[in-house]
Amino acid sequence: MQLLARISSGWTTLKFIRVILGVLILYSSISEGHAGGIVLGVLFTGIALFTDGVCCAGGNCYTPVNRNNNQNKTDEIEYEELGAKK
């Protein structure tokens, strides 16, 4: 069940394109009989299907959404003039 949930979740445009390209590589390699291309096609399609994002291995770069609205206040910034141009 967890495998099906992983495959069916997180579909973005980029993930869809990566899966389609992997399937095209796989189909082309099978029809031509290239073993190296078949391996690359399986690898490319598998990585595209089983990863959640583009470059996050195992969800290590996940950042939670900050729902604290108190941080909308901005601090006053003071600037110091260094010199006048003549």
PDB file of N, CA, C and O in Angstrom:
ATOM      1  N   MET A   1       0.809  -1.191   0.000  1.00  0.00           N
ATOM      2  CA  MET A   1       0.000   0.000   0.000  1.00  0.00           C
ATOM      3  C   MET A   1       0.856   1.260   0.000  1.00  0.00           C
ATOM      4  O   MET A   1       0.519   2.235  -0.671  1.00  0.00           O
ATOM      5  N   GLN A   2       1.955   1.252   0.741  1.00  0.00           N
ATOM      6  CA  GLN A   2       2.805   2.426   0.798  1.00  0.00           C
ATOM      7  C   GLN A   2       3.472   2.683  -0.554  1.00  0.00           C
ATOM      8  O   GLN A   2       3.706   3.836  -0.918  1.00  0.00           O
ATOM      9  N   LEU A   3       3.777   1.626  -1.292  1.00  0.00           N
ATOM     10  CA  LEU A   3       4.375   1.773  -2.612  1.00  0.00           C
ATOM     11  C   LEU A   3       3.405   2.452  -3.575  1.00  0.00           C
ATOM     12  O   LEU A   3       3.800   3.338  -4.332  1.00  0.00           O
ATOM     13  N   LEU A   4       2.143   2.043  -3.549  1.00  0.00           N
ATOM     14  CA  LEU A   4       1.142   2.672  -4.412  1.00  0.00           C
ATOM     15  C   LEU A   4       0.905   4.127  -4.019  1.00  0.00           C
ATOM     16  O   LEU A   4       0.681   4.976  -4.882  1.00  0.00           O
ATOM     17  N   ALA A   5       0.953   4.411  -2.740  1.00  0.00           N
ATOM     18  CA  ALA A   5       0.777   5.791  -2.284  1.00  0.00           C
ATOM     19  C   ALA A   5       1.943   6.654  -2.732  1.00  0.00           C
ATOM     20  O   ALA A   5       1.754   7.815  -3.096  1.00  0.00           O
ATOM     21  N   ARG A   6       3.148   6.097  -2.707  1.00  0.00           N
ATOM     22  CA  ARG A   6       4.320   6.855  -3.131  1.00  0.00           C
ATOM     23  C   ARG A   6       4.275   7.145  -4.625  1.00  0.00           C
ATOM     24  O   ARG A   6       4.655   8.231  -5.063  1.00  0.00           O
ATOM     25  N   ILE A   7       3.811   6.174  -5.409  1.00  0.00           N
ATOM     26  CA  ILE A   7       3.734   6.372  -6.858  1.00  0.00           C
ATOM     27  C   ILE A   7       2.635   7.373  -7.210  1.00  0.00           C
ATOM     28  O   ILE A   7       2.814   8.198  -8.106  1.00  0.00           O
ATOM     29  N   SER A   8       1.514   7.306  -6.521  1.00  0.00           N
ATOM     30  CA  SER A   8       0.375   8.142  -6.900  1.00  0.00           C
ATOM     31  C   SER A   8       0.398   9.539  -6.293  1.00  0.00           C
ATOM     32  O   SER A   8      -0.474  10.347  -6.610  1.00  0.00           O
ATOM     33  N   SER A   9       1.353   9.849  -5.440  1.00  0.00           N
ATOM     34  CA  SER A   9       1.378  11.174  -4.819  1.00  0.00           C
ATOM     35  C   SER A   9       2.512  12.016  -5.384  1.00  0.00           C
ATOM     36  O   SER A   9       3.490  11.493  -5.919  1.00  0.00           O
ATOM     37  N   GLY A  10       2.363  13.309  -5.257  1.00  0.00           N
ATOM     38  CA  GLY A  10       3.416  14.237  -5.631  1.00  0.00           C
ATOM     39  C   GLY A  10       3.601  14.435  -7.122  1.00  0.00           C
ATOM     40  O   GLY A  10       4.716  14.699  -7.572  1.00  0.00           O
ATOM     41  N   TRP A  11       2.545  14.315  -7.891  1.00  0.00           N
ATOM     42  CA  TRP A  11       2.670  14.472  -9.340  1.00  0.00           C
ATOM     43  C   TRP A  11       2.699  15.947  -9.699  1.00  0.00           C
ATOM     44  O   TRP A  11       1.734  16.679  -9.477  1.00  0.00           O
ATOM     45  N   THR A  12       3.819  16.365 -10.256  1.00  0.00           N
ATOM     46  CA  THR A  12       3.968  17.719 -10.772  1.00  0.00           C
ATOM     47  C   THR A  12       4.235  17.624 -12.264  1.00  0.00           C
ATOM     48  O   THR A  12       4.390  16.531 -12.809  1.00  0.00           O
ATOM     49  N   THR A  13       4.287  18.753 -12.909  1.00  0.00           N
ATOM     50  CA  THR A  13       4.564  18.773 -14.345  1.00  0.00           C
ATOM     51  C   THR A  13       5.939  18.187 -14.629  1.00  0.00           C
ATOM     52  O   THR A  13       6.107  17.430 -15.586  1.00  0.00           O
ATOM     53  N   LEU A  14       6.915  18.529 -13.813  1.00  0.00           N
ATOM     54  CA  LEU A  14       8.266  18.029 -14.031  1.00  0.00           C
ATOM     55  C   LEU A  14       8.351  16.522 -13.821  1.00  0.00           C
ATOM     56  O   LEU A  14       9.057  15.836 -14.559  1.00  0.00           O
ATOM     57  N   LYS A  15       7.646  16.004 -12.831  1.00  0.00           N
ATOM     58  CA  LYS A  15       7.645  14.555 -12.605  1.00  0.00           C
ATOM     59  C   LYS A  15       6.984  13.843 -13.774  1.00  0.00           C
ATOM     60  O   LYS A  15       7.459  12.791 -14.204  1.00  0.00           O
ATOM     61  N   PHE A  16       5.903  14.395 -14.290  1.00  0.00           N
ATOM     62  CA  PHE A  16       5.220  13.813 -15.442  1.00  0.00           C
ATOM     63  C   PHE A  16       6.150  13.775 -16.654  1.00  0.00           C
ATOM     64  O   PHE A  16       6.199  12.768 -17.361  1.00  0.00           O
ATOM     65  N   ILE A  17       6.881  14.847 -16.899  1.00  0.00           N
ATOM     66  CA  ILE A  17       7.820  14.902 -18.024  1.00  0.00           C
ATOM     67  C   ILE A  17       8.936  13.884 -17.836  1.00  0.00           C
ATOM     68  O   ILE A  17       9.331  13.222 -18.795  1.00  0.00           O
ATOM     69  N   ARG A  18       9.453  13.746 -16.616  1.00  0.00           N
ATOM     70  CA  ARG A  18      10.527  12.784 -16.362  1.00  0.00           C
ATOM     71  C   ARG A  18      10.066  11.354 -16.585  1.00  0.00           C
ATOM     72  O   ARG A  18      10.816  10.542 -17.126  1.00  0.00           O
ATOM     73  N   VAL A  19       8.838  11.032 -16.177  1.00  0.00           N
ATOM     74  CA  VAL A  19       8.312   9.680 -16.391  1.00  0.00           C
ATOM     75  C   VAL A  19       8.124   9.421 -17.881  1.00  0.00           C
ATOM     76  O   VAL A  19       8.482   8.352 -18.373  1.00  0.00           O
ATOM     77  N   ILE A  20       7.569  10.384 -18.596  1.00  0.00           N
ATOM     78  CA  ILE A  20       7.366  10.225 -20.042  1.00  0.00           C
ATOM     79  C   ILE A  20       8.704  10.042 -20.754  1.00  0.00           C
ATOM     80  O   ILE A  20       8.818   9.182 -21.628  1.00  0.00           O
ATOM     81  N   LEU A  21       9.707  10.824 -20.402  1.00  0.00           N
ATOM     82  CA  LEU A  21      11.029  10.670 -21.027  1.00  0.00           C
ATOM     83  C   LEU A  21      11.644   9.315 -20.701  1.00  0.00           C
ATOM     84  O   LEU A  21      12.260   8.690 -21.564  1.00  0.00           O
ATOM     85  N   GLY A  22      11.483   8.860 -19.471  1.00  0.00           N
ATOM     86  CA  GLY A  22      11.995   7.543 -19.103  1.00  0.00           C
ATOM     87  C   GLY A  22      11.321   6.430 -19.877  1.00  0.00           C
ATOM     88  O   GLY A  22      11.979   5.484 -20.312  1.00  0.00           O
ATOM     89  N   VAL A  23      10.009   6.536 -20.053  1.00  0.00           N
ATOM     90  CA  VAL A  23       9.277   5.526 -20.823  1.00  0.00           C
ATOM     91  C   VAL A  23       9.705   5.567 -22.287  1.00  0.00           C
ATOM     92  O   VAL A  23       9.832   4.519 -22.920  1.00  0.00           O
ATOM     93  N   LEU A  24       9.927   6.757 -22.830  1.00  0.00           N
ATOM     94  CA  LEU A  24      10.393   6.867 -24.222  1.00  0.00           C
ATOM     95  C   LEU A  24      11.782   6.253 -24.396  1.00  0.00           C
ATOM     96  O   LEU A  24      12.036   5.560 -25.382  1.00  0.00           O
ATOM     97  N   ILE A  25      12.679   6.504 -23.447  1.00  0.00           N
ATOM     98  CA  ILE A  25      14.016   5.896 -23.497  1.00  0.00           C
ATOM     99  C   ILE A  25      13.897   4.381 -23.423  1.00  0.00           C
ATOM    100  O   ILE A  25      14.561   3.663 -24.171  1.00  0.00           O
ATOM    101  N   LEU A  26      13.059   3.904 -22.530  1.00  0.00           N
ATOM    102  CA  LEU A  26      12.863   2.465 -22.354  1.00  0.00           C
ATOM    103  C   LEU A  26      12.270   1.834 -23.607  1.00  0.00           C
ATOM    104  O   LEU A  26      12.747   0.790 -24.051  1.00  0.00           O
ATOM    105  N   TYR A  27      11.254   2.439 -24.176  1.00  0.00           N
ATOM    106  CA  TYR A  27      10.612   1.907 -25.383  1.00  0.00           C
ATOM    107  C   TYR A  27      11.586   1.876 -26.558  1.00  0.00           C
ATOM    108  O   TYR A  27      11.668   0.885 -27.284  1.00  0.00           O
ATOM    109  N   SER A  28      12.321   2.967 -26.734  1.00  0.00           N
ATOM    110  CA  SER A  28      13.280   3.041 -27.840  1.00  0.00           C
ATOM    111  C   SER A  28      14.383   2.001 -27.679  1.00  0.00           C
ATOM    112  O   SER A  28      14.789   1.376 -28.659  1.00  0.00           O
ATOM    113  N   SER A  29      14.863   1.813 -26.476  1.00  0.00           N
ATOM    114  CA  SER A  29      15.939   0.853 -26.235  1.00  0.00           C
ATOM    115  C   SER A  29      15.463  -0.582 -26.405  1.00  0.00           C
ATOM    116  O   SER A  29      16.209  -1.423 -26.905  1.00  0.00           O
ATOM    117  N   ILE A  30      14.238  -0.872 -25.998  1.00  0.00           N
ATOM    118  CA  ILE A  30      13.701  -2.225 -26.174  1.00  0.00           C
ATOM    119  C   ILE A  30      13.499  -2.521 -27.651  1.00  0.00           C
ATOM    120  O   ILE A  30      13.809  -3.620 -28.113  1.00  0.00           O
ATOM    121  N   SER A  31      12.980  -1.544 -28.402  1.00  0.00           N
ATOM    122  CA  SER A  31      12.738  -1.784 -29.828  1.00  0.00           C
ATOM    123  C   SER A  31      14.038  -1.930 -30.612  1.00  0.00           C
ATOM    124  O   SER A  31      14.073  -2.642 -31.615  1.00  0.00           O
ATOM    125  N   GLU A  32      15.104  -1.268 -30.173  1.00  0.00           N
ATOM    126  CA  GLU A  32      16.399  -1.370 -30.850  1.00  0.00           C
ATOM    127  C   GLU A  32      17.268  -2.483 -30.277  1.00  0.00           C
ATOM    128  O   GLU A  32      18.240  -2.888 -30.913  1.00  0.00           O
ATOM    129  N   GLY A  33      16.941  -2.980 -29.100  1.00  0.00           N
ATOM    130  CA  GLY A  33      17.689  -4.069 -28.490  1.00  0.00           C
ATOM    131  C   GLY A  33      18.969  -3.641 -27.795  1.00  0.00           C
ATOM    132  O   GLY A  33      19.905  -4.433 -27.690  1.00  0.00           O
ATOM    133  N   HIS A  34      19.030  -2.398 -27.315  1.00  0.00           N
ATOM    134  CA  HIS A  34      20.213  -1.890 -26.620  1.00  0.00           C
ATOM    135  C   HIS A  34      20.072  -2.136 -25.118  1.00  0.00           C
ATOM    136  O   HIS A  34      19.203  -1.560 -24.463  1.00  0.00           O
ATOM    137  N   ALA A  35      20.932  -2.993 -24.586  1.00  0.00           N
ATOM    138  CA  ALA A  35      20.844  -3.359 -23.170  1.00  0.00           C
ATOM    139  C   ALA A  35      21.170  -2.179 -22.260  1.00  0.00           C
ATOM    140  O   ALA A  35      20.527  -1.997 -21.226  1.00  0.00           O
ATOM    141  N   GLY A  36      22.161  -1.381 -22.636  1.00  0.00           N
ATOM    142  CA  GLY A  36      22.518  -0.218 -21.819  1.00  0.00           C
ATOM    143  C   GLY A  36      21.397   0.797 -21.753  1.00  0.00           C
ATOM    144  O   GLY A  36      21.151   1.394 -20.704  1.00  0.00           O
ATOM    145  N   GLY A  37      20.720   0.993 -22.865  1.00  0.00           N
ATOM    146  CA  GLY A  37      19.590   1.917 -22.893  1.00  0.00           C
ATOM    147  C   GLY A  37      18.423   1.417 -22.078  1.00  0.00           C
ATOM    148  O   GLY A  37      17.704   2.203 -21.462  1.00  0.00           O
ATOM    149  N   ILE A  38      18.228   0.089 -22.071  1.00  0.00           N
ATOM    150  CA  ILE A  38      17.152  -0.487 -21.263  1.00  0.00           C
ATOM    151  C   ILE A  38      17.422  -0.237 -19.784  1.00  0.00           C
ATOM    152  O   ILE A  38      16.517   0.123 -19.030  1.00  0.00           O
ATOM    153  N   VAL A  39      18.671  -0.432 -19.377  1.00  0.00           N
ATOM    154  CA  VAL A  39      19.040  -0.183 -17.975  1.00  0.00           C
ATOM    155  C   VAL A  39      18.824   1.293 -17.630  1.00  0.00           C
ATOM    156  O   VAL A  39      18.267   1.612 -16.579  1.00  0.00           O
ATOM    157  N   LEU A  40      19.266   2.193 -18.515  1.00  0.00           N
ATOM    158  CA  LEU A  40      19.080   3.619 -18.260  1.00  0.00           C
ATOM    159  C   LEU A  40      17.601   4.006 -18.249  1.00  0.00           C
ATOM    160  O   LEU A  40      17.180   4.833 -17.440  1.00  0.00           O
ATOM    161  N   GLY A  41      16.817   3.414 -19.141  1.00  0.00           N
ATOM    162  CA  GLY A  41      15.388   3.698 -19.174  1.00  0.00           C
ATOM    163  C   GLY A  41      14.682   3.244 -17.917  1.00  0.00           C
ATOM    164  O   GLY A  41      13.834   3.958 -17.382  1.00  0.00           O
ATOM    165  N   VAL A  42      15.030   2.049 -17.439  1.00  0.00           N
ATOM    166  CA  VAL A  42      14.437   1.544 -16.196  1.00  0.00           C
ATOM    167  C   VAL A  42      14.859   2.426 -15.024  1.00  0.00           C
ATOM    168  O   VAL A  42      14.040   2.752 -14.165  1.00  0.00           O
ATOM    169  N   LEU A  43      16.129   2.809 -14.985  1.00  0.00           N
ATOM    170  CA  LEU A  43      16.634   3.659 -13.909  1.00  0.00           C
ATOM    171  C   LEU A  43      15.949   5.024 -13.925  1.00  0.00           C
ATOM    172  O   LEU A  43      15.488   5.510 -12.893  1.00  0.00           O
ATOM    173  N   PHE A  44      15.888   5.630 -15.097  1.00  0.00           N
ATOM    174  CA  PHE A  44      15.304   6.961 -15.234  1.00  0.00           C
ATOM    175  C   PHE A  44      13.821   6.949 -14.862  1.00  0.00           C
ATOM    176  O   PHE A  44      13.349   7.838 -14.153  1.00  0.00           O
ATOM    177  N   THR A  45      13.094   5.946 -15.339  1.00  0.00           N
ATOM    178  CA  THR A  45      11.667   5.855 -15.035  1.00  0.00           C
ATOM    179  C   THR A  45      11.438   5.535 -13.562  1.00  0.00           C
ATOM    180  O   THR A  45      10.548   6.110 -12.936  1.00  0.00           O
ATOM    181  N   GLY A  46      12.230   4.628 -13.006  1.00  0.00           N
ATOM    182  CA  GLY A  46      12.081   4.263 -11.598  1.00  0.00           C
ATOM    183  C   GLY A  46      12.355   5.420 -10.665  1.00  0.00           C
ATOM    184  O   GLY A  46      11.617   5.639  -9.705  1.00  0.00           O
ATOM    185  N   ILE A  47      13.413   6.163 -10.944  1.00  0.00           N
ATOM    186  CA  ILE A  47      13.730   7.318 -10.104  1.00  0.00           C
ATOM    187  C   ILE A  47      12.629   8.369 -10.214  1.00  0.00           C
ATOM    188  O   ILE A  47      12.248   8.983  -9.218  1.00  0.00           O
ATOM    189  N   ALA A  48      12.120   8.573 -11.430  1.00  0.00           N
ATOM    190  CA  ALA A  48      11.047   9.556 -11.610  1.00  0.00           C
ATOM    191  C   ALA A  48       9.775   9.136 -10.888  1.00  0.00           C
ATOM    192  O   ALA A  48       9.066   9.984 -10.348  1.00  0.00           O
ATOM    193  N   LEU A  49       9.476   7.852 -10.870  1.00  0.00           N
ATOM    194  CA  LEU A  49       8.248   7.382 -10.228  1.00  0.00           C
ATOM    195  C   LEU A  49       8.332   7.379  -8.707  1.00  0.00           C
ATOM    196  O   LEU A  49       7.365   7.733  -8.033  1.00  0.00           O
ATOM    197  N   PHE A  50       9.475   6.984  -8.161  1.00  0.00           N
ATOM    198  CA  PHE A  50       9.553   6.731  -6.727  1.00  0.00           C
ATOM    199  C   PHE A  50      10.105   7.877  -5.898  1.00  0.00           C
ATOM    200  O   PHE A  50      10.123   7.783  -4.671  1.00  0.00           O
ATOM    201  N   THR A  51      10.553   8.951  -6.522  1.00  0.00           N
ATOM    202  CA  THR A  51      11.005  10.096  -5.738  1.00  0.00           C
ATOM    203  C   THR A  51       9.876  11.099  -5.622  1.00  0.00           C
ATOM    204  O   THR A  51       9.029  11.206  -6.509  1.00  0.00           O
ATOM    205  N   ASP A  52       9.872  11.834  -4.522  1.00  0.00           N
ATOM    206  CA  ASP A  52       8.804  12.804  -4.287  1.00  0.00           C
ATOM    207  C   ASP A  52       9.049  14.112  -5.013  1.00  0.00           C
ATOM    208  O   ASP A  52       8.109  14.739  -5.502  1.00  0.00           O
ATOM    209  N   GLY A  53      10.283  14.522  -5.087  1.00  0.00           N
ATOM    210  CA  GLY A  53      10.577  15.795  -5.712  1.00  0.00           C
ATOM    211  C   GLY A  53      11.611  15.658  -6.793  1.00  0.00           C
ATOM    212  O   GLY A  53      11.887  14.563  -7.282  1.00  0.00           O
ATOM    213  N   VAL A  54      12.169  16.764  -7.151  1.00  0.00           N
ATOM    214  CA  VAL A  54      13.144  16.768  -8.225  1.00  0.00           C
ATOM    215  C   VAL A  54      14.498  16.295  -7.727  1.00  0.00           C
ATOM    216  O   VAL A  54      15.127  15.452  -8.367  1.00  0.00           O
ATOM    217  N   CYS A  55      14.957  16.816  -6.608  1.00  0.00           N
ATOM    218  CA  CYS A  55      16.304  16.475  -6.161  1.00  0.00           C
ATOM    219  C   CYS A  55      16.371  16.066  -4.693  1.00  0.00           C
ATOM    220  O   CYS A  55      17.470  15.957  -4.148  1.00  0.00           O
ATOM    221  N   CYS A  56      15.276  15.844  -4.056  1.00  0.00           N
ATOM    222  CA  CYS A  56      15.277  15.525  -2.630  1.00  0.00           C
ATOM    223  C   CYS A  56      15.305  14.021  -2.419  1.00  0.00           C
ATOM    224  O   CYS A  56      14.292  13.344  -2.595  1.00  0.00           O
ATOM    225  N   ALA A  57      16.447  13.508  -2.047  1.00  0.00           N
ATOM    226  CA  ALA A  57      16.577  12.076  -1.789  1.00  0.00           C
ATOM    227  C   ALA A  57      16.044  11.770  -0.400  1.00  0.00           C
ATOM    228  O   ALA A  57      16.599  12.247   0.590  1.00  0.00           O
ATOM    229  N   GLY A  58      15.004  11.002  -0.310  1.00  0.00           N
ATOM    230  CA  GLY A  58      14.448  10.595   0.976  1.00  0.00           C
ATOM    231  C   GLY A  58      13.744  11.702   1.731  1.00  0.00           C
ATOM    232  O   GLY A  58      13.494  11.564   2.929  1.00  0.00           O
ATOM    233  N   GLY A  59      13.420  12.790   1.067  1.00  0.00           N
ATOM    234  CA  GLY A  59      12.726  13.894   1.726  1.00  0.00           C
ATOM    235  C   GLY A  59      13.621  14.697   2.647  1.00  0.00           C
ATOM    236  O   GLY A  59      13.121  15.348   3.565  1.00  0.00           O
ATOM    237  N   ASN A  60      14.938  14.672   2.431  1.00  0.00           N
ATOM    238  CA  ASN A  60      15.868  15.362   3.315  1.00  0.00           C
ATOM    239  C   ASN A  60      15.806  16.873   3.182  1.00  0.00           C
ATOM    240  O   ASN A  60      16.193  17.588   4.106  1.00  0.00           O
ATOM    241  N   CYS A  61      15.330  17.370   2.058  1.00  0.00           N
ATOM    242  CA  CYS A  61      15.287  18.821   1.888  1.00  0.00           C
ATOM    243  C   CYS A  61      13.875  19.363   2.067  1.00  0.00           C
ATOM    244  O   CYS A  61      13.572  20.457   1.590  1.00  0.00           O
ATOM    245  N   TYR A  62      13.018  18.626   2.736  1.00  0.00           N
ATOM    246  CA  TYR A  62      11.657  19.088   3.014  1.00  0.00           C
ATOM    247  C   TYR A  62      11.698  20.190   4.064  1.00  0.00           C
ATOM    248  O   TYR A  62      12.342  20.042   5.102  1.00  0.00           O
ATOM    249  N   THR A  63      11.024  21.272   3.798  1.00  0.00           N
ATOM    250  CA  THR A  63      10.899  22.340   4.778  1.00  0.00           C
ATOM    251  C   THR A  63       9.425  22.529   5.085  1.00  0.00           C
ATOM    252  O   THR A  63       8.624  22.708   4.167  1.00  0.00           O
ATOM    253  N   PRO A  64       9.050  22.493   6.356  1.00  0.00           N
ATOM    254  CA  PRO A  64       7.634  22.630   6.708  1.00  0.00           C
ATOM    255  C   PRO A  64       7.128  24.044   6.418  1.00  0.00           C
ATOM    256  O   PRO A  64       7.890  25.010   6.453  1.00  0.00           O
ATOM    257  N   VAL A  65       5.863  24.141   6.140  1.00  0.00           N
ATOM    258  CA  VAL A  65       5.243  25.428   5.870  1.00  0.00           C
ATOM    259  C   VAL A  65       5.075  26.180   7.182  1.00  0.00           C
ATOM    260  O   VAL A  65       4.526  25.645   8.146  1.00  0.00           O
ATOM    261  N   ASN A  66       5.544  27.407   7.216  1.00  0.00           N
ATOM    262  CA  ASN A  66       5.436  28.230   8.410  1.00  0.00           C
ATOM    263  C   ASN A  66       4.046  28.848   8.446  1.00  0.00           C
ATOM    264  O   ASN A  66       3.703  29.655   7.581  1.00  0.00           O
ATOM    265  N   ARG A  67       3.257  28.483   9.420  1.00  0.00           N
ATOM    266  CA  ARG A  67       1.887  28.985   9.529  1.00  0.00           C
ATOM    267  C   ARG A  67       1.759  30.076  10.592  1.00  0.00           C
ATOM    268  O   ARG A  67       0.647  30.438  10.978  1.00  0.00           O
ATOM    269  N   ASN A  68       2.861  30.588  11.054  1.00  0.00           N
ATOM    270  CA  ASN A  68       2.848  31.631  12.067  1.00  0.00           C
ATOM    271  C   ASN A  68       2.730  32.984  11.362  1.00  0.00           C
ATOM    272  O   ASN A  68       3.649  33.400  10.658  1.00  0.00           O
ATOM    273  N   ASN A  69       1.613  33.660  11.550  1.00  0.00           N
ATOM    274  CA  ASN A  69       1.380  34.939  10.880  1.00  0.00           C
ATOM    275  C   ASN A  69       1.961  36.118  11.640  1.00  0.00           C
ATOM    276  O   ASN A  69       1.861  37.252  11.172  1.00  0.00           O
ATOM    277  N   ASN A  70       2.561  35.887  12.793  1.00  0.00           N
ATOM    278  CA  ASN A  70       3.133  36.975  13.582  1.00  0.00           C
ATOM    279  C   ASN A  70       4.440  37.482  12.997  1.00  0.00           C
ATOM    280  O   ASN A  70       4.943  38.514  13.441  1.00  0.00           O
ATOM    281  N   GLN A  71       4.993  36.805  12.034  1.00  0.00           N
ATOM    282  CA  GLN A  71       6.272  37.208  11.464  1.00  0.00           C
ATOM    283  C   GLN A  71       6.101  38.176  10.302  1.00  0.00           C
ATOM    284  O   GLN A  71       7.069  38.457   9.596  1.00  0.00           O
ATOM    285  N   ASN A  72       4.904  38.689  10.088  1.00  0.00           N
ATOM    286  CA  ASN A  72       4.678  39.641   9.014  1.00  0.00           C
ATOM    287  C   ASN A  72       5.157  41.040   9.377  1.00  0.00           C
ATOM    288  O   ASN A  72       5.206  41.915   8.513  1.00  0.00           O
ATOM    289  N   LYS A  73       5.508  41.267  10.634  1.00  0.00           N
ATOM    290  CA  LYS A  73       5.985  42.568  11.071  1.00  0.00           C
ATOM    291  C   LYS A  73       7.413  42.766  10.580  1.00  0.00           C
ATOM    292  O   LYS A  73       8.246  41.866  10.681  1.00  0.00           O
ATOM    293  N   THR A  74       7.684  43.949  10.050  1.00  0.00           N
ATOM    294  CA  THR A  74       9.033  44.247   9.582  1.00  0.00           C
ATOM    295  C   THR A  74       9.714  45.172  10.577  1.00  0.00           C
ATOM    296  O   THR A  74       9.069  46.021  11.193  1.00  0.00           O
ATOM    297  N   ASP A  75      11.000  45.005  10.728  1.00  0.00           N
ATOM    298  CA  ASP A  75      11.779  45.850  11.616  1.00  0.00           C
ATOM    299  C   ASP A  75      12.236  47.094  10.858  1.00  0.00           C
ATOM    300  O   ASP A  75      12.420  47.068   9.642  1.00  0.00           O
ATOM    301  N   GLU A  76      12.412  48.168  11.596  1.00  0.00           N
ATOM    302  CA  GLU A  76      12.909  49.409  11.020  1.00  0.00           C
ATOM    303  C   GLU A  76      14.407  49.262  10.768  1.00  0.00           C
ATOM    304  O   GLU A  76      15.160  48.883  11.665  1.00  0.00           O
ATOM    305  N   ILE A  77      14.826  49.559   9.562  1.00  0.00           N
ATOM    306  CA  ILE A  77      16.237  49.452   9.205  1.00  0.00           C
ATOM    307  C   ILE A  77      16.801  50.861   9.078  1.00  0.00           C
ATOM    308  O   ILE A  77      16.251  51.704   8.371  1.00  0.00           O
ATOM    309  N   GLU A  78      17.908  51.100   9.775  1.00  0.00           N
ATOM    310  CA  GLU A  78      18.558  52.408   9.712  1.00  0.00           C
ATOM    311  C   GLU A  78      19.767  52.310   8.796  1.00  0.00           C
ATOM    312  O   GLU A  78      20.558  51.371   8.881  1.00  0.00           O
ATOM    313  N   TYR A  79      19.895  53.299   7.918  1.00  0.00           N
ATOM    314  CA  TYR A  79      21.011  53.351   6.985  1.00  0.00           C
ATOM    315  C   TYR A  79      21.908  54.521   7.347  1.00  0.00           C
ATOM    316  O   TYR A  79      21.441  55.563   7.806  1.00  0.00           O
ATOM    317  N   GLU A  80      23.199  54.333   7.136  1.00  0.00           N
ATOM    318  CA  GLU A  80      24.172  55.378   7.417  1.00  0.00           C
ATOM    319  C   GLU A  80      24.793  55.817   6.102  1.00  0.00           C
ATOM    320  O   GLU A  80      25.268  54.989   5.325  1.00  0.00           O
ATOM    321  N   GLU A  81      24.788  57.109   5.858  1.00  0.00           N
ATOM    322  CA  GLU A  81      25.363  57.625   4.616  1.00  0.00           C
ATOM    323  C   GLU A  81      26.875  57.677   4.776  1.00  0.00           C
ATOM    324  O   GLU A  81      27.386  58.257   5.734  1.00  0.00           O
ATOM    325  N   LEU A  82      27.585  57.072   3.838  1.00  0.00           N
ATOM    326  CA  LEU A  82      29.034  56.963   3.952  1.00  0.00           C
ATOM    327  C   LEU A  82      29.753  58.171   3.382  1.00  0.00           C
ATOM    328  O   LEU A  82      30.754  58.608   3.950  1.00  0.00           O
ATOM    329  N   GLY A  83      29.302  58.691   2.338  1.00  0.00           N
ATOM    330  CA  GLY A  83      29.971  59.837   1.741  1.00  0.00           C
ATOM    331  C   GLY A  83      29.145  60.380   0.597  1.00  0.00           C
ATOM    332  O   GLY A  83      28.346  59.664  -0.005  1.00  0.00           O
ATOM    333  N   ALA A  84      29.342  61.636   0.307  1.00  0.00           N
ATOM    334  CA  ALA A  84      28.584  62.262  -0.778  1.00  0.00           C
ATOM    335  C   ALA A  84      29.448  62.292  -2.027  1.00  0.00           C
ATOM    336  O   ALA A  84      30.649  62.549  -1.954  1.00  0.00           O
ATOM    337  N   LYS A  85      28.834  62.029  -3.168  1.00  0.00           N
ATOM    338  CA  LYS A  85      29.550  62.109  -4.447  1.00  0.00           C
ATOM    339  C   LYS A  85      29.518  63.543  -4.946  1.00  0.00           C
ATOM    340  O   LYS A  85      28.511  64.240  -4.825  1.00  0.00           O
ATOM    341  N   LYS A  86      30.628  63.963  -5.503  1.00  0.00           N
ATOM    342  CA  LYS A  86      30.707  65.339  -6.010  1.00  0.00           C
ATOM    343  C   LYS A  86      30.829  65.347  -7.497  1.00  0.00           C
ATOM    344  O   LYS A  86      30.908  66.415  -8.104  1.00  0.00           O
TER     345      LYS A  86
END
